């Protein structure tokens, strides 16, 4: 897969080098020449540019990458401006970094739906989230095995775990089912209102808003979600 990481501070560097080490093609972008020179042998490609300039962003191969991550931290103004430019350029998948609640709220206001918080989300977790899109939570077991909380894919609603046969078909295991509340409204969105079925009733039909806690290799869980 191909990614662009804009902002090569500590978090951005950790993320870009981790993705590169996993075999992905990564373009790292920063306006600090010295920093870029330090990383040229650790990231697939490093470019020096001012990301707050629209012309600079338009020069990137935005349509050829799977996601663009703006990991600029200290300069909140530059972060917001960069994400605004990229939002207008209709990037396929755009992920922003927020360093405090105010920053987070501003990114939400400009339409950034995926936001990470370095104080909570390590580079390893963000790497997994990139590969398991729309996961609610990710827990790393090791470099290959994760526990992922996902919504039941639409094609599997009203199917039972027994019919899905995840173990045989995808080599992944369901360790719990979070059963969504039947009532509508805010309660439906709150994590605490889900009932957790640790026994994983294999005959119960799964509803649209139920969630599965799956354990397995990243590629196998991704294969299940893309099936």
PyMOL commands that set and color helices and strands:
alter all, ss='L'
color gray80, all
select helices_A, chain A and resi 10-21+33-39+54-58+62-64+76-88+101-109+123-131+154-156+161-164+166-170+186-188+191-193+218-226
alter helices_A, ss='H'
color red, helices_A
select strands_A, chain A and resi 2-6+25-30+45-48+67-70+94-97+114-116+137-140+145-151+173-179+195-197+211-217
alter strands_A, ss='S'
color yellow, strands_A
deselect
rebuild
show_as cartoon
